[in-house]
Amino acid sequence: MTDQMVTEIAGKAFYYIMIVCGPILLVSLTVGLIISIFQAATSISEQTLTFVPKVIAVFLVTILIFPFMISSMKTFTIEMFSMIEKMGP
């Protein structure tokens, strides 16, 4: 296995990580920012106020994009197995 192959595999892995986890992280960030603005505007300093909406939003987004996540991970897995097959004897 050459350095170029390792770099290619790492690049693909990071790409698929961002594709799979990116939407969930963006929704969590957006919900947290909106709630923080709401808390600052109303002077509410409740720590648990951000937790429940974030959990609900992340849960809903995960359910909505789950088929896309599975297909992306399946594509990456197939690519990795085909690379292993090419390296065989």
PyMOL Python script that loads the backbone (N, CA, C, O; Angstrom):
from pymol import cmd

cmd.read_pdbstr("""\
ATOM      1  N   MET A   1       0.852  -1.170   0.000  1.00  0.00           N
ATOM      2  CA  MET A   1       0.000   0.000   0.000  1.00  0.00           C
ATOM      3  C   MET A   1       0.896   1.229   0.000  1.00  0.00           C
ATOM      4  O   MET A   1       1.767   1.373   0.858  1.00  0.00           O
ATOM      5  N   THR A   2       0.680   2.100  -0.952  1.00  0.00           N
ATOM      6  CA  THR A   2       1.518   3.284  -1.083  1.00  0.00           C
ATOM      7  C   THR A   2       0.938   4.449  -0.284  1.00  0.00           C
ATOM      8  O   THR A   2      -0.198   4.410   0.188  1.00  0.00           O
ATOM      9  N   ASP A   3       1.758   5.475  -0.154  1.00  0.00           N
ATOM     10  CA  ASP A   3       1.302   6.679   0.554  1.00  0.00           C
ATOM     11  C   ASP A   3       0.135   7.338  -0.174  1.00  0.00           C
ATOM     12  O   ASP A   3      -0.768   7.891   0.454  1.00  0.00           O
ATOM     13  N   GLN A   4       0.163   7.275  -1.483  1.00  0.00           N
ATOM     14  CA  GLN A   4      -0.917   7.865  -2.265  1.00  0.00           C
ATOM     15  C   GLN A   4      -2.246   7.158  -2.001  1.00  0.00           C
ATOM     16  O   GLN A   4      -3.287   7.808  -1.908  1.00  0.00           O
ATOM     17  N   MET A   5      -2.215   5.843  -1.880  1.00  0.00           N
ATOM     18  CA  MET A   5      -3.441   5.089  -1.604  1.00  0.00           C
ATOM     19  C   MET A   5      -3.987   5.412  -0.222  1.00  0.00           C
ATOM     20  O   MET A   5      -5.196   5.553  -0.039  1.00  0.00           O
ATOM     21  N   VAL A   6      -3.083   5.528   0.754  1.00  0.00           N
ATOM     22  CA  VAL A   6      -3.516   5.868   2.120  1.00  0.00           C
ATOM     23  C   VAL A   6      -4.147   7.251   2.137  1.00  0.00           C
ATOM     24  O   VAL A   6      -5.179   7.464   2.774  1.00  0.00           O
ATOM     25  N   THR A   7      -3.521   8.191   1.434  1.00  0.00           N
ATOM     26  CA  THR A   7      -4.063   9.547   1.369  1.00  0.00           C
ATOM     27  C   THR A   7      -5.422   9.559   0.683  1.00  0.00           C
ATOM     28  O   THR A   7      -6.327  10.276   1.110  1.00  0.00           O
ATOM     29  N   GLU A   8      -5.570   8.770  -0.375  1.00  0.00           N
ATOM     30  CA  GLU A   8      -6.844   8.689  -1.081  1.00  0.00           C
ATOM     31  C   GLU A   8      -7.934   8.102  -0.193  1.00  0.00           C
ATOM     32  O   GLU A   8      -9.058   8.605  -0.172  1.00  0.00           O
ATOM     33  N   ILE A   9      -7.612   7.054   0.531  1.00  0.00           N
ATOM     34  CA  ILE A   9      -8.587   6.429   1.437  1.00  0.00           C
ATOM     35  C   ILE A   9      -8.976   7.389   2.554  1.00  0.00           C
ATOM     36  O   ILE A   9     -10.155   7.511   2.887  1.00  0.00           O
ATOM     37  N   ALA A  10      -7.985   8.076   3.137  1.00  0.00           N
ATOM     38  CA  ALA A  10      -8.285   9.033   4.208  1.00  0.00           C
ATOM     39  C   ALA A  10      -9.145  10.176   3.691  1.00  0.00           C
ATOM     40  O   ALA A  10     -10.063  10.622   4.379  1.00  0.00           O
ATOM     41  N   GLY A  11      -8.855  10.652   2.486  1.00  0.00           N
ATOM     42  CA  GLY A  11      -9.658  11.728   1.898  1.00  0.00           C
ATOM     43  C   GLY A  11     -11.099  11.305   1.679  1.00  0.00           C
ATOM     44  O   GLY A  11     -12.028  12.056   1.976  1.00  0.00           O
ATOM     45  N   LYS A  12     -11.282  10.091   1.156  1.00  0.00           N
ATOM     46  CA  LYS A  12     -12.647   9.588   0.953  1.00  0.00           C
ATOM     47  C   LYS A  12     -13.362   9.397   2.288  1.00  0.00           C
ATOM     48  O   LYS A  12     -14.552   9.685   2.411  1.00  0.00           O
ATOM     49  N   ALA A  13     -12.632   8.912   3.276  1.00  0.00           N
ATOM     50  CA  ALA A  13     -13.245   8.702   4.594  1.00  0.00           C
ATOM     51  C   ALA A  13     -13.718  10.029   5.186  1.00  0.00           C
ATOM     52  O   ALA A  13     -14.835  10.121   5.695  1.00  0.00           O
ATOM     53  N   PHE A  14     -12.871  11.051   5.121  1.00  0.00           N
ATOM     54  CA  PHE A  14     -13.272  12.364   5.647  1.00  0.00           C
ATOM     55  C   PHE A  14     -14.442  12.948   4.851  1.00  0.00           C
ATOM     56  O   PHE A  14     -15.329  13.583   5.420  1.00  0.00           O
ATOM     57  N   TYR A  15     -14.438  12.731   3.542  1.00  0.00           N
ATOM     58  CA  TYR A  15     -15.539  13.217   2.708  1.00  0.00           C
ATOM     59  C   TYR A  15     -16.856  12.578   3.142  1.00  0.00           C
ATOM     60  O   TYR A  15     -17.855  13.272   3.332  1.00  0.00           O
ATOM     61  N   TYR A  16     -16.852  11.260   3.297  1.00  0.00           N
ATOM     62  CA  TYR A  16     -18.088  10.575   3.675  1.00  0.00           C
ATOM     63  C   TYR A  16     -18.500  10.898   5.113  1.00  0.00           C
ATOM     64  O   TYR A  16     -19.692  10.929   5.421  1.00  0.00           O
ATOM     65  N   ILE A  17     -17.539  11.134   5.982  1.00  0.00           N
ATOM     66  CA  ILE A  17     -17.882  11.549   7.350  1.00  0.00           C
ATOM     67  C   ILE A  17     -18.620  12.883   7.322  1.00  0.00           C
ATOM     68  O   ILE A  17     -19.627  13.059   8.008  1.00  0.00           O
ATOM     69  N   MET A  18     -18.111  13.824   6.523  1.00  0.00           N
ATOM     70  CA  MET A  18     -18.770  15.130   6.440  1.00  0.00           C
ATOM     71  C   MET A  18     -20.139  15.032   5.767  1.00  0.00           C
ATOM     72  O   MET A  18     -21.073  15.735   6.154  1.00  0.00           O
ATOM     73  N   ILE A  19     -20.260  14.176   4.776  1.00  0.00           N
ATOM     74  CA  ILE A  19     -21.547  14.006   4.092  1.00  0.00           C
ATOM     75  C   ILE A  19     -22.584  13.392   5.033  1.00  0.00           C
ATOM     76  O   ILE A  19     -23.746  13.798   5.026  1.00  0.00           O
ATOM     77  N   VAL A  20     -22.170  12.423   5.834  1.00  0.00           N
ATOM     78  CA  VAL A  20     -23.109  11.718   6.709  1.00  0.00           C
ATOM     79  C   VAL A  20     -23.426  12.543   7.954  1.00  0.00           C
ATOM     80  O   VAL A  20     -24.589  12.638   8.348  1.00  0.00           O
ATOM     81  N   CYS A  21     -22.419  13.134   8.574  1.00  0.00           N
ATOM     82  CA  CYS A  21     -22.620  13.837   9.845  1.00  0.00           C
ATOM     83  C   CYS A  21     -22.923  15.324   9.688  1.00  0.00           C
ATOM     84  O   CYS A  21     -23.463  15.945  10.604  1.00  0.00           O
ATOM     85  N   GLY A  22     -22.583  15.894   8.547  1.00  0.00           N
ATOM     86  CA  GLY A  22     -22.750  17.330   8.335  1.00  0.00           C
ATOM     87  C   GLY A  22     -24.152  17.856   8.562  1.00  0.00           C
ATOM     88  O   GLY A  22     -24.322  18.816   9.313  1.00  0.00           O
ATOM     89  N   PRO A  23     -25.173  17.259   7.938  1.00  0.00           N
ATOM     90  CA  PRO A  23     -26.531  17.788   8.135  1.00  0.00           C
ATOM     91  C   PRO A  23     -26.986  17.749   9.599  1.00  0.00           C
ATOM     92  O   PRO A  23     -27.653  18.670  10.070  1.00  0.00           O
ATOM     93  N   ILE A  24     -26.629  16.700  10.299  1.00  0.00           N
ATOM     94  CA  ILE A  24     -27.024  16.591  11.711  1.00  0.00           C
ATOM     95  C   ILE A  24     -26.342  17.678  12.534  1.00  0.00           C
ATOM     96  O   ILE A  24     -26.974  18.317  13.375  1.00  0.00           O
ATOM     97  N   LEU A  25     -25.057  17.883  12.291  1.00  0.00           N
ATOM     98  CA  LEU A  25     -24.330  18.907  13.029  1.00  0.00           C
ATOM     99  C   LEU A  25     -24.836  20.309  12.708  1.00  0.00           C
ATOM    100  O   LEU A  25     -24.925  21.159  13.594  1.00  0.00           O
ATOM    101  N   LEU A  26     -25.167  20.551  11.437  1.00  0.00           N
ATOM    102  CA  LEU A  26     -25.688  21.866  11.061  1.00  0.00           C
ATOM    103  C   LEU A  26     -27.037  22.150  11.713  1.00  0.00           C
ATOM    104  O   LEU A  26     -27.284  23.270  12.162  1.00  0.00           O
ATOM    105  N   VAL A  27     -27.903  21.156  11.769  1.00  0.00           N
ATOM    106  CA  VAL A  27     -29.207  21.347  12.417  1.00  0.00           C
ATOM    107  C   VAL A  27     -29.021  21.602  13.911  1.00  0.00           C
ATOM    108  O   VAL A  27     -29.673  22.478  14.479  1.00  0.00           O
ATOM    109  N   SER A  28     -28.137  20.842  14.544  1.00  0.00           N
ATOM    110  CA  SER A  28     -27.883  21.037  15.970  1.00  0.00           C
ATOM    111  C   SER A  28     -27.322  22.434  16.241  1.00  0.00           C
ATOM    112  O   SER A  28     -27.714  23.090  17.207  1.00  0.00           O
ATOM    113  N   LEU A  29     -26.415  22.877  15.393  1.00  0.00           N
ATOM    114  CA  LEU A  29     -25.841  24.211  15.535  1.00  0.00           C
ATOM    115  C   LEU A  29     -26.895  25.290  15.340  1.00  0.00           C
ATOM    116  O   LEU A  29     -26.945  26.257  16.101  1.00  0.00           O
ATOM    117  N   THR A  30     -27.733  25.129  14.331  1.00  0.00           N
ATOM    118  CA  THR A  30     -28.765  26.126  14.044  1.00  0.00           C
ATOM    119  C   THR A  30     -29.785  26.209  15.176  1.00  0.00           C
ATOM    120  O   THR A  30     -30.140  27.304  15.612  1.00  0.00           O
ATOM    121  N   VAL A  31     -30.252  25.074  15.646  1.00  0.00           N
ATOM    122  CA  VAL A  31     -31.225  25.067  16.747  1.00  0.00           C
ATOM    123  C   VAL A  31     -30.606  25.677  18.004  1.00  0.00           C
ATOM    124  O   VAL A  31     -31.257  26.460  18.696  1.00  0.00           O
ATOM    125  N   GLY A  32     -29.378  25.333  18.299  1.00  0.00           N
ATOM    126  CA  GLY A  32     -28.703  25.905  19.464  1.00  0.00           C
ATOM    127  C   GLY A  32     -28.549  27.408  19.357  1.00  0.00           C
ATOM    128  O   GLY A  32     -28.727  28.124  20.343  1.00  0.00           O
ATOM    129  N   LEU A  33     -28.216  27.897  18.158  1.00  0.00           N
ATOM    130  CA  LEU A  33     -28.059  29.344  17.955  1.00  0.00           C
ATOM    131  C   LEU A  33     -29.387  30.072  18.113  1.00  0.00           C
ATOM    132  O   LEU A  33     -29.449  31.127  18.744  1.00  0.00           O
ATOM    133  N   ILE A  34     -30.444  29.513  17.543  1.00  0.00           N
ATOM    134  CA  ILE A  34     -31.765  30.140  17.662  1.00  0.00           C
ATOM    135  C   ILE A  34     -32.210  30.190  19.120  1.00  0.00           C
ATOM    136  O   ILE A  34     -32.729  31.210  19.574  1.00  0.00           O
ATOM    137  N   ILE A  35     -32.016  29.123  19.840  1.00  0.00           N
ATOM    138  CA  ILE A  35     -32.421  29.097  21.248  1.00  0.00           C
ATOM    139  C   ILE A  35     -31.560  30.036  22.075  1.00  0.00           C
ATOM    140  O   ILE A  35     -32.055  30.667  23.009  1.00  0.00           O
ATOM    141  N   SER A  36     -30.281  30.135  21.746  1.00  0.00           N
ATOM    142  CA  SER A  36     -29.406  31.068  22.475  1.00  0.00           C
ATOM    143  C   SER A  36     -29.832  32.510  22.245  1.00  0.00           C
ATOM    144  O   SER A  36     -29.810  33.320  23.172  1.00  0.00           O
ATOM    145  N   ILE A  37     -30.219  32.835  21.019  1.00  0.00           N
ATOM    146  CA  ILE A  37     -30.717  34.189  20.733  1.00  0.00           C
ATOM    147  C   ILE A  37     -32.010  34.440  21.491  1.00  0.00           C
ATOM    148  O   ILE A  37     -32.212  35.522  22.043  1.00  0.00           O
ATOM    149  N   PHE A  38     -32.884  33.440  21.519  1.00  0.00           N
ATOM    150  CA  PHE A  38     -34.134  33.558  22.273  1.00  0.00           C
ATOM    151  C   PHE A  38     -33.858  33.765  23.762  1.00  0.00           C
ATOM    152  O   PHE A  38     -34.501  34.597  24.402  1.00  0.00           O
ATOM    153  N   GLN A  39     -32.910  33.015  24.311  1.00  0.00           N
ATOM    154  CA  GLN A  39     -32.573  33.153  25.726  1.00  0.00           C
ATOM    155  C   GLN A  39     -31.974  34.529  26.016  1.00  0.00           C
ATOM    156  O   GLN A  39     -32.262  35.127  27.052  1.00  0.00           O
ATOM    157  N   ALA A  40     -31.151  35.023  25.113  1.00  0.00           N
ATOM    158  CA  ALA A  40     -30.556  36.347  25.327  1.00  0.00           C
ATOM    159  C   ALA A  40     -31.613  37.442  25.233  1.00  0.00           C
ATOM    160  O   ALA A  40     -31.558  38.425  25.972  1.00  0.00           O
ATOM    161  N   ALA A  41     -32.566  37.276  24.334  1.00  0.00           N
ATOM    162  CA  ALA A  41     -33.599  38.293  24.162  1.00  0.00           C
ATOM    163  C   ALA A  41     -34.578  38.318  25.329  1.00  0.00           C
ATOM    164  O   ALA A  41     -35.101  39.377  25.677  1.00  0.00           O
ATOM    165  N   THR A  42     -34.830  37.163  25.934  1.00  0.00           N
ATOM    166  CA  THR A  42     -35.813  37.101  27.008  1.00  0.00           C
ATOM    167  C   THR A  42     -35.192  37.002  28.394  1.00  0.00           C
ATOM    168  O   THR A  42     -35.912  36.929  29.390  1.00  0.00           O
ATOM    169  N   SER A  43     -33.877  36.998  28.469  1.00  0.00           N
ATOM    170  CA  SER A  43     -33.138  36.899  29.744  1.00  0.00           C
ATOM    171  C   SER A  43     -33.462  35.610  30.506  1.00  0.00           C
ATOM    172  O   SER A  43     -33.424  35.590  31.736  1.00  0.00           O
ATOM    173  N   ILE A  44     -33.774  34.561  29.793  1.00  0.00           N
ATOM    174  CA  ILE A  44     -33.990  33.252  30.415  1.00  0.00           C
ATOM    175  C   ILE A  44     -32.638  32.552  30.459  1.00  0.00           C
ATOM    176  O   ILE A  44     -31.966  32.430  29.435  1.00  0.00           O
ATOM    177  N   SER A  45     -32.245  32.098  31.623  1.00  0.00           N
ATOM    178  CA  SER A  45     -30.930  31.456  31.748  1.00  0.00           C
ATOM    179  C   SER A  45     -31.056  29.981  32.145  1.00  0.00           C
ATOM    180  O   SER A  45     -30.245  29.465  32.914  1.00  0.00           O
ATOM    181  N   GLU A  46     -32.055  29.330  31.624  1.00  0.00           N
ATOM    182  CA  GLU A  46     -32.268  27.918  31.918  1.00  0.00           C
ATOM    183  C   GLU A  46     -31.326  27.072  31.066  1.00  0.00           C
ATOM    184  O   GLU A  46     -31.337  27.181  29.840  1.00  0.00           O
ATOM    185  N   GLN A  47     -30.516  26.236  31.698  1.00  0.00           N
ATOM    186  CA  GLN A  47     -29.523  25.441  30.986  1.00  0.00           C
ATOM    187  C   GLN A  47     -30.151  24.306  30.191  1.00  0.00           C
ATOM    188  O   GLN A  47     -29.636  23.934  29.136  1.00  0.00           O
ATOM    189  N   THR A  48     -31.247  23.754  30.676  1.00  0.00           N
ATOM    190  CA  THR A  48     -31.846  22.604  30.003  1.00  0.00           C
ATOM    191  C   THR A  48     -32.731  22.991  28.830  1.00  0.00           C
ATOM    192  O   THR A  48     -33.206  22.117  28.105  1.00  0.00           O
ATOM    193  N   LEU A  49     -32.962  24.282  28.631  1.00  0.00           N
ATOM    194  CA  LEU A  49     -33.838  24.728  27.554  1.00  0.00           C
ATOM    195  C   LEU A  49     -33.276  24.370  26.181  1.00  0.00           C
ATOM    196  O   LEU A  49     -34.046  24.120  25.253  1.00  0.00           O
ATOM    197  N   THR A  50     -31.964  24.341  26.032  1.00  0.00           N
ATOM    198  CA  THR A  50     -31.381  24.023  24.728  1.00  0.00           C
ATOM    199  C   THR A  50     -31.320  22.519  24.474  1.00  0.00           C
ATOM    200  O   THR A  50     -31.260  22.092  23.321  1.00  0.00           O
ATOM    201  N   PHE A  51     -31.333  21.729  25.511  1.00  0.00           N
ATOM    202  CA  PHE A  51     -31.116  20.298  25.352  1.00  0.00           C
ATOM    203  C   PHE A  51     -32.260  19.596  24.623  1.00  0.00           C
ATOM    204  O   PHE A  51     -32.019  18.880  23.651  1.00  0.00           O
ATOM    205  N   VAL A  52     -33.472  19.784  25.064  1.00  0.00           N
ATOM    206  CA  VAL A  52     -34.619  19.056  24.513  1.00  0.00           C
ATOM    207  C   VAL A  52     -34.874  19.413  23.046  1.00  0.00           C
ATOM    208  O   VAL A  52     -35.045  18.501  22.237  1.00  0.00           O
ATOM    209  N   PRO A  53     -34.907  20.688  22.666  1.00  0.00           N
ATOM    210  CA  PRO A  53     -35.118  20.980  21.235  1.00  0.00           C
ATOM    211  C   PRO A  53     -34.002  20.449  20.337  1.00  0.00           C
ATOM    212  O   PRO A  53     -34.258  20.021  19.211  1.00  0.00           O
ATOM    213  N   LYS A  54     -32.763  20.479  20.836  1.00  0.00           N
ATOM    214  CA  LYS A  54     -31.661  19.931  20.040  1.00  0.00           C
ATOM    215  C   LYS A  54     -31.817  18.429  19.847  1.00  0.00           C
ATOM    216  O   LYS A  54     -31.619  17.922  18.743  1.00  0.00           O
ATOM    217  N   VAL A  55     -32.166  17.724  20.894  1.00  0.00           N
ATOM    218  CA  VAL A  55     -32.348  16.278  20.791  1.00  0.00           C
ATOM    219  C   VAL A  55     -33.478  15.944  19.825  1.00  0.00           C
ATOM    220  O   VAL A  55     -33.349  15.032  19.008  1.00  0.00           O
ATOM    221  N   ILE A  56     -34.574  16.669  19.912  1.00  0.00           N
ATOM    222  CA  ILE A  56     -35.708  16.426  19.012  1.00  0.00           C
ATOM    223  C   ILE A  56     -35.319  16.727  17.565  1.00  0.00           C
ATOM    224  O   ILE A  56     -35.635  15.951  16.664  1.00  0.00           O
ATOM    225  N   ALA A  57     -34.634  17.853  17.341  1.00  0.00           N
ATOM    226  CA  ALA A  57     -34.229  18.229  15.980  1.00  0.00           C
ATOM    227  C   ALA A  57     -33.245  17.223  15.393  1.00  0.00           C
ATOM    228  O   ALA A  57     -33.369  16.837  14.231  1.00  0.00           O
ATOM    229  N   VAL A  58     -32.271  16.798  16.192  1.00  0.00           N
ATOM    230  CA  VAL A  58     -31.294  15.827  15.706  1.00  0.00           C
ATOM    231  C   VAL A  58     -31.981  14.495  15.409  1.00  0.00           C
ATOM    232  O   VAL A  58     -31.672  13.848  14.408  1.00  0.00           O
ATOM    233  N   PHE A  59     -32.895  14.089  16.259  1.00  0.00           N
ATOM    234  CA  PHE A  59     -33.635  12.845  16.043  1.00  0.00           C
ATOM    235  C   PHE A  59     -34.437  12.897  14.739  1.00  0.00           C
ATOM    236  O   PHE A  59     -34.416  11.948  13.955  1.00  0.00           O
ATOM    237  N   LEU A  60     -35.144  14.008  14.512  1.00  0.00           N
ATOM    238  CA  LEU A  60     -35.957  14.147  13.306  1.00  0.00           C
ATOM    239  C   LEU A  60     -35.091  14.169  12.042  1.00  0.00           C
ATOM    240  O   LEU A  60     -35.420  13.520  11.049  1.00  0.00           O
ATOM    241  N   VAL A  61     -33.990  14.914  12.085  1.00  0.00           N
ATOM    242  CA  VAL A  61     -33.108  14.978  10.921  1.00  0.00           C
ATOM    243  C   VAL A  61     -32.482  13.619  10.651  1.00  0.00           C
ATOM    244  O   VAL A  61     -32.352  13.213   9.496  1.00  0.00           O
ATOM    245  N   THR A  62     -32.097  12.919  11.700  1.00  0.00           N
ATOM    246  CA  THR A  62     -31.515  11.588  11.523  1.00  0.00           C
ATOM    247  C   THR A  62     -32.511  10.643  10.858  1.00  0.00           C
ATOM    248  O   THR A  62     -32.138   9.873   9.972  1.00  0.00           O
ATOM    249  N   ILE A  63     -33.749  10.695  11.272  1.00  0.00           N
ATOM    250  CA  ILE A  63     -34.775   9.845  10.659  1.00  0.00           C
ATOM    251  C   ILE A  63     -35.006  10.245   9.201  1.00  0.00           C
ATOM    252  O   ILE A  63     -35.177   9.379   8.343  1.00  0.00           O
ATOM    253  N   LEU A  64     -35.013  11.548   8.918  1.00  0.00           N
ATOM    254  CA  LEU A  64     -35.280  12.001   7.561  1.00  0.00           C
ATOM    255  C   LEU A  64     -34.153  11.655   6.592  1.00  0.00           C
ATOM    256  O   LEU A  64     -34.419  11.287   5.448  1.00  0.00           O
ATOM    257  N   ILE A  65     -32.903  11.766   7.028  1.00  0.00           N
ATOM    258  CA  ILE A  65     -31.789  11.516   6.105  1.00  0.00           C
ATOM    259  C   ILE A  65     -31.178  10.134   6.282  1.00  0.00           C
ATOM    260  O   ILE A  65     -30.135   9.844   5.697  1.00  0.00           O
ATOM    261  N   PHE A  66     -31.803   9.284   7.075  1.00  0.00           N
ATOM    262  CA  PHE A  66     -31.243   7.950   7.316  1.00  0.00           C
ATOM    263  C   PHE A  66     -31.040   7.143   6.030  1.00  0.00           C
ATOM    264  O   PHE A  66     -29.994   6.510   5.883  1.00  0.00           O
ATOM    265  N   PRO A  67     -31.994   7.138   5.093  1.00  0.00           N
ATOM    266  CA  PRO A  67     -31.737   6.400   3.841  1.00  0.00           C
ATOM    267  C   PRO A  67     -30.512   6.925   3.087  1.00  0.00           C
ATOM    268  O   PRO A  67     -29.731   6.145   2.543  1.00  0.00           O
ATOM    269  N   PHE A  68     -30.352   8.239   3.058  1.00  0.00           N
ATOM    270  CA  PHE A  68     -29.183   8.836   2.408  1.00  0.00           C
ATOM    271  C   PHE A  68     -27.899   8.444   3.136  1.00  0.00           C
ATOM    272  O   PHE A  68     -26.888   8.145   2.501  1.00  0.00           O
ATOM    273  N   MET A  69     -27.943   8.445   4.458  1.00  0.00           N
ATOM    274  CA  MET A  69     -26.769   8.059   5.242  1.00  0.00           C
ATOM    275  C   MET A  69     -26.377   6.616   4.957  1.00  0.00           C
ATOM    276  O   MET A  69     -25.197   6.318   4.771  1.00  0.00           O
ATOM    277  N   ILE A  70     -27.349   5.729   4.922  1.00  0.00           N
ATOM    278  CA  ILE A  70     -27.078   4.322   4.672  1.00  0.00           C
ATOM    279  C   ILE A  70     -26.509   4.124   3.265  1.00  0.00           C
ATOM    280  O   ILE A  70     -25.557   3.365   3.085  1.00  0.00           O
ATOM    281  N   SER A  71     -27.086   4.802   2.268  1.00  0.00           N
ATOM    282  CA  SER A  71     -26.576   4.634   0.906  1.00  0.00           C
ATOM    283  C   SER A  71     -25.163   5.185   0.772  1.00  0.00           C
ATOM    284  O   SER A  71     -24.350   4.613   0.045  1.00  0.00           O
ATOM    285  N   SER A  72     -24.854   6.278   1.453  1.00  0.00           N
ATOM    286  CA  SER A  72     -23.500   6.834   1.413  1.00  0.00           C
ATOM    287  C   SER A  72     -22.503   5.890   2.066  1.00  0.00           C
ATOM    288  O   SER A  72     -21.422   5.658   1.526  1.00  0.00           O
ATOM    289  N   MET A  73     -22.858   5.344   3.221  1.00  0.00           N
ATOM    290  CA  MET A  73     -21.957   4.405   3.890  1.00  0.00           C
ATOM    291  C   MET A  73     -21.794   3.123   3.080  1.00  0.00           C
ATOM    292  O   MET A  73     -20.714   2.532   3.058  1.00  0.00           O
ATOM    293  N   LYS A  74     -22.867   2.692   2.412  1.00  0.00           N
ATOM    294  CA  LYS A  74     -22.796   1.503   1.566  1.00  0.00           C
ATOM    295  C   LYS A  74     -21.866   1.751   0.381  1.00  0.00           C
ATOM    296  O   LYS A  74     -21.068   0.884   0.024  1.00  0.00           O
ATOM    297  N   THR A  75     -21.967   2.925  -0.226  1.00  0.00           N
ATOM    298  CA  THR A  75     -21.090   3.276  -1.342  1.00  0.00           C
ATOM    299  C   THR A  75     -19.630   3.271  -0.910  1.00  0.00           C
ATOM    300  O   THR A  75     -18.769   2.735  -1.608  1.00  0.00           O
ATOM    301  N   PHE A  76     -19.358   3.871   0.243  1.00  0.00           N
ATOM    302  CA  PHE A  76     -17.986   3.910   0.750  1.00  0.00           C
ATOM    303  C   PHE A  76     -17.467   2.498   1.034  1.00  0.00           C
ATOM    304  O   PHE A  76     -16.322   2.179   0.714  1.00  0.00           O
ATOM    305  N   THR A  77     -18.298   1.668   1.626  1.00  0.00           N
ATOM    306  CA  THR A  77     -17.896   0.297   1.928  1.00  0.00           C
ATOM    307  C   THR A  77     -17.602  -0.492   0.659  1.00  0.00           C
ATOM    308  O   THR A  77     -16.625  -1.238   0.599  1.00  0.00           O
ATOM    309  N   ILE A  78     -18.438  -0.330  -0.344  1.00  0.00           N
ATOM    310  CA  ILE A  78     -18.211  -1.018  -1.623  1.00  0.00           C
ATOM    311  C   ILE A  78     -16.914  -0.540  -2.266  1.00  0.00           C
ATOM    312  O   ILE A  78     -16.162  -1.341  -2.822  1.00  0.00           O
ATOM    313  N   GLU A  79     -16.651   0.765  -2.191  1.00  0.00           N
ATOM    314  CA  GLU A  79     -15.398   1.295  -2.733  1.00  0.00           C
ATOM    315  C   GLU A  79     -14.193   0.699  -2.001  1.00  0.00           C
ATOM    316  O   GLU A  79     -13.195   0.350  -2.632  1.00  0.00           O
ATOM    317  N   MET A  80     -14.281   0.583  -0.696  1.00  0.00           N
ATOM    318  CA  MET A  80     -13.162   0.020   0.072  1.00  0.00           C
ATOM    319  C   MET A  80     -12.945  -1.455  -0.251  1.00  0.00           C
ATOM    320  O   MET A  80     -11.806  -1.898  -0.398  1.00  0.00           O
ATOM    321  N   PHE A  81     -14.030  -2.214  -0.360  1.00  0.00           N
ATOM    322  CA  PHE A  81     -13.886  -3.617  -0.705  1.00  0.00           C
ATOM    323  C   PHE A  81     -13.351  -3.812  -2.117  1.00  0.00           C
ATOM    324  O   PHE A  81     -12.596  -4.751  -2.370  1.00  0.00           O
ATOM    325  N   SER A  82     -13.735  -2.935  -3.035  1.00  0.00           N
ATOM    326  CA  SER A  82     -13.199  -3.056  -4.396  1.00  0.00           C
ATOM    327  C   SER A  82     -11.719  -2.710  -4.425  1.00  0.00           C
ATOM    328  O   SER A  82     -10.978  -3.276  -5.229  1.00  0.00           O
ATOM    329  N   MET A  83     -11.267  -1.798  -3.570  1.00  0.00           N
ATOM    330  CA  MET A  83      -9.835  -1.493  -3.481  1.00  0.00           C
ATOM    331  C   MET A  83      -9.067  -2.695  -2.909  1.00  0.00           C
ATOM    332  O   MET A  83      -7.960  -2.995  -3.355  1.00  0.00           O
ATOM    333  N   ILE A  84      -9.652  -3.370  -1.932  1.00  0.00           N
ATOM    334  CA  ILE A  84      -9.012  -4.561  -1.358  1.00  0.00           C
ATOM    335  C   ILE A  84      -8.912  -5.645  -2.430  1.00  0.00           C
ATOM    336  O   ILE A  84      -7.900  -6.336  -2.541  1.00  0.00           O
ATOM    337  N   GLU A  85      -9.970  -5.776  -3.207  1.00  0.00           N
ATOM    338  CA  GLU A  85      -9.991  -6.793  -4.268  1.00  0.00           C
ATOM    339  C   GLU A  85      -8.903  -6.521  -5.310  1.00  0.00           C
ATOM    340  O   GLU A  85      -8.276  -7.455  -5.811  1.00  0.00           O
ATOM    341  N   LYS A  86      -8.678  -5.248  -5.635  1.00  0.00           N
ATOM    342  CA  LYS A  86      -7.662  -4.883  -6.616  1.00  0.00           C
ATOM    343  C   LYS A  86      -6.242  -5.140  -6.087  1.00  0.00           C
ATOM    344  O   LYS A  86      -5.325  -5.397  -6.867  1.00  0.00           O
ATOM    345  N   MET A  87      -6.068  -5.069  -4.770  1.00  0.00           N
ATOM    346  CA  MET A  87      -4.742  -5.259  -4.179  1.00  0.00           C
ATOM    347  C   MET A  87      -4.389  -6.727  -4.003  1.00  0.00           C
ATOM    348  O   MET A  87      -3.250  -7.052  -3.668  1.00  0.00           O
ATOM    349  N   GLY A  88      -5.340  -7.610  -4.220  1.00  0.00           N
ATOM    350  CA  GLY A  88      -5.119  -9.047  -4.011  1.00  0.00           C
ATOM    351  C   GLY A  88      -4.003  -9.604  -4.887  1.00  0.00           C
ATOM    352  O   GLY A  88      -3.472  -8.907  -5.751  1.00  0.00           O
ATOM    353  N   PRO A  89      -3.654 -10.869  -4.655  1.00  0.00           N
ATOM    354  CA  PRO A  89      -2.539 -11.475  -5.387  1.00  0.00           C
ATOM    355  C   PRO A  89      -2.813 -11.704  -6.798  1.00  0.00           C
ATOM    356  O   PRO A  89      -1.954 -12.208  -7.521  1.00  0.00           O
TER     357      PRO A  89
END
""", "prot")
cmd.dss("prot")
cmd.show_as("cartoon", "prot")
cmd.util.cbc("prot")
cmd.orient("prot")
